[in-house]
Structure formats: C-alpha cells, structure tokens
Amino acid sequence: MRSVPAGAGEPSAPAVAGEQSVSAGVAAGATFGSRLAAAMRVHGRLCVGLDPHPQLLTDWGLTQDAAGLREFSARVLEACTGRVGVLKPQVAFFERFGVSGMQVLSEVQHQARAAGLLVIADAKRGDIGSTMAGYAEAWLNPEADFGADALTVSPYLGFGSLQPAVEAAARHQAGLFVLGLTSNPEGQQVQLARDAQGVTVAGQIAAEAAAASAALTRAAGEDPGAAELGSIGLVVGATTARLAAEHRIDLRAGRMPLLAPGYGAQGADAQALRTGFGASYPSQVLVNSSRGVLRHGPDPVSLTRAIESATADLG
Ligand SMILES: O=c1ccn([C@@H]2O[C@H](COP(=O)(O)O)[C@@H](O)[C@H]2O)c(=O)[nH]1
C-alpha cells in the first residue's frame, strides 16, 4: 500500500542545529517507553494531532479528497519535523475517504517515522481478544501498512481483551494508550462508575494498565522502577485530569506515559494540565493539540510559530 505520494513535500531538516532525530538518539530495539522519553527530552511534551477536519481542508484551500489530505499531511509533517517528537494522526479523518484516504495515512505514517517522529495512531481499537490480535498486528507491526509506534485502544470490552495487543506491543517494541479518563464529559458516565468496593472503572483500568506496563518493561530486561517511562500508557484528558486526584485514581504507578488530549481547542490550558496532573506533570505527560495548532495553517511560518509557542507554553 505504501508509495511515494505525488506532491507531498520532503520533510525539512531539523530546525535546531545539532539536534538528532529520535531514532538516531535511541538504541535500536529500545522500548516504546524509552523512545518516547528520549523524544520528550529533545522536543518537549507537545504531540501534534494530525486531524484533517473537513473545515480545515476548506480553510487551507484544499480539496475534500485524498489529494487534499495528502497535501495537508505533507504540510503538517514538514512543520513538525525537527520541532516535535510525536505525531498523532486521527484515523477517522483518513478513513472517511475510504481506501484512498487510508493510502494517504499509510504513506504519512511511514514518512513521519522515517523523519524521526514517533507516530501514535489514534484509532481507538478494542474487541474480543481473538479479533484484537488482528487489530494489533495491523497497527503495531512496523512492517504493516499502518504500522505505528503506538496505538490508542479501548478497554471497554474488559481490560483482559487487550492482552493480544499487549503481547504485540512487546513483540514489536511498540506502545499502547488505553482510554482511561477521556477528555469528553460524556465519558464520566462509564469511567467514574464504581464497583462494590467503591473503585472507579477508570481506577481499575489505570491499575491494570500500570501492571501491564511494568510487566512489559520487565520483559524487555529493564527495571520498571528505574525506567523513565513504560510502554503501556493511559489517555487522560487535559480537561479531566483533575478527576484522577478527586477519585483516587493512581496515575504514578508503572511509570505510564499519559496522553492528554483537550489542550487548546477543548479549553484546557497549561495551568489546568499542571494542576490536574499534579506530580505526574511534566515527566509522564504527553500533551496533544490538533485544532489548536492546525488552525494556524496553511502558512508554514504561522504553523511553526504555533508549534513552538505551544511547546514553550507546556514547559
Ligand atoms: O479522550 C480523548 C481521546 C482522544 N481524543 C482525540 O484527540 C484529538 C483532540 O483534538 P483537538 O482538536 O486538539 O481537540 C482528536 O483527534 C480526538 O479524537 C480526544 O480529544 N479525547
């Protein structure tokens, strides 16, 4: 499925002299958690969301088709290369164009990884275990069309249903971000429900993700207590992080990376992140911004300024 896209610009060289690409700075075979920690050390905690919303394609003067998607993606990738460590394509906005959209997704994911960015495919996959194995191979095997560094997954068929994805993550040195406390207010109906012992669903998921993260770190020959970050993380919204402390949800266990969408367009600011995540901020927190950055395009200077200013804001 991969091919060199017509019209897609080659990514530019890193903006800062002497900066290494993440892949060059980390030993081959390093776990996702180590690669992510290295990326955050070099570039900070901003993850740019590649969300080609229909309105953004229009605002950028692009067509509502695969050619528009390809040009949008190439411009975002060019602005991100050498400036941020992590790109999170939102799969839905590629999937809506069918096979041709997914072709562009495949191309951009491989180009981004070749340019030294880590790619988190935001596909929110989750199914019974045997089916989950298929999703995991599709999204975590680097040789596959959609091979990414990490995948967002849904634990709402039971955390145990994700086991094949945990095993695939171990096999491919990849990562998972498990939906814990999502950024949308509706999520709390399910995520803050309590069992007979008073433990929230999100609290149980966080505990199981932390245990899986520590087990993966151990299996890779590292001491989970000494590793900078584990490879199984949680999605905790920038808008909802404060609920973790309020509901005694432990975000520190397992050195889980915490993917925090909701900064910018959904209303959370840097102060909300610092207060909401408490001691987990900054070391564990990777902050996504999609529309907050992308609305500054297509002008490359405005786009790169938006990236640099969000990176500085997040400290
Ligand atoms: O809890 C969640 C999980 C994922 N998302 C995704 O992140 C981006 C946010 O986009 P913005 O434009 O910065 O609001 C988008 O792809 C969501 O699907 C989330 O928002 N919340």
The ligand as an SDF file (V2000), in Angstrom:
LIG
                    3D

 21 22  0  0  0  0  0  0  0  0999 V2000
  -10.1330   11.4210   25.2970 O   0  0  0  0  0  0  0  0  0  0  0  0
   -9.8220   11.7060   24.1460 C   0  0  0  0  0  0  0  0  0  0  0  0
   -9.1720   10.8240   23.3110 C   0  0  0  0  0  0  0  0  0  0  0  0
   -8.7790   11.2340   22.0680 C   0  0  0  0  0  0  0  0  0  0  0  0
   -9.0480   12.4910   21.6250 N   0  0  0  0  0  0  0  0  0  0  0  0
   -8.5800   12.8480   20.2700 C   0  0  0  0  0  0  0  0  0  0  0  0
   -7.5770   13.8630   20.3810 O   0  0  0  0  0  0  0  0  0  0  0  0
   -7.7440   14.8530   19.3640 C   0  0  0  0  0  0  0  0  0  0  0  0
   -8.0870   16.1780   20.0000 C   0  0  0  0  0  0  0  0  0  0  0  0
   -8.2270   17.1760   19.0160 O   0  0  0  0  0  0  0  0  0  0  0  0
   -8.3140   18.7490   19.3690 P   0  0  0  0  0  0  0  0  0  0  0  0
   -8.5910   19.3780   18.0340 O   0  0  0  0  0  0  0  0  0  0  0  0
   -6.9900   19.1850   19.9400 O   0  0  0  0  0  0  0  0  0  0  0  0
   -9.4340   18.9290   20.3110 O   0  0  0  0  0  0  0  0  0  0  0  0
   -8.8340   14.3100   18.4440 C   0  0  0  0  0  0  0  0  0  0  0  0
   -8.2190   13.5360   17.4480 O   0  0  0  0  0  0  0  0  0  0  0  0
   -9.6540   13.4090   19.3500 C   0  0  0  0  0  0  0  0  0  0  0  0
  -10.3030   12.3600   18.6680 O   0  0  0  0  0  0  0  0  0  0  0  0
   -9.6940   13.3620   22.4470 C   0  0  0  0  0  0  0  0  0  0  0  0
   -9.9260   14.5350   22.0990 O   0  0  0  0  0  0  0  0  0  0  0  0
  -10.0570   12.9500   23.6920 N   0  0  0  0  0  0  0  0  0  0  0  0
  1  2  2  0
  2  3  1  0
  2 21  1  0
  3  4  2  0
  4  5  1  0
  5  6  1  0
  5 19  1  0
  6  7  1  0
  6 17  1  0
  7  8  1  0
  8  9  1  0
  8 15  1  0
  9 10  1  0
 10 11  1  0
 11 12  2  0
 11 13  1  0
 11 14  1  0
 15 16  1  0
 15 17  1  0
 17 18  1  0
 19 20  2  0
 19 21  1  0
M  END
$$$$
